[in-house]
Amino acid sequence: MVCNKELPFILVILTALLVSTICGIINGIILTKFTELPPMIVTLGTQIIFRGIAEISLGSGGSISLTNTEGFRVLSGKIGIVPYIFFVVIIFAVVFALVLGRTTLGRSIYAIGPIE
């Protein structure tokens, strides 16, 4: 929906990341507050809720058509035979490996425990 409003591509990506992060946080809060619920059931339940919200916001069709796809075309470029997205994945892998392996926050995430 943001993409069809002719907004800059970076804003489209950031909006998608923000919405997905909020959905993940909601799912995580439910799992931590109601520990007796199986994680798979909570995930399926929140998926149905989020799908319902999408259906309401998109209308009866339940789908969108992208009209501003220029940003996606830029990401599909290549340097030689290697796609740009490969470099993005490598950069993120290195950053997250450093954060998870060398910081207190990362070790807490591995341990799935609170930061103290």
Buried (B, 14 or more C-beta within 10 A) or exposed (E): EBBEEEEEBEEBBEBEEEEEEEBEEEBEEBBEEEEEEEEEEBEEEBEEEBEEEBEEEEEEEEEBEEEBEEBEEEEEEEEEEEBEEEEEEEEEEEEEEEEBEEEEEBEBBEEEEEEE
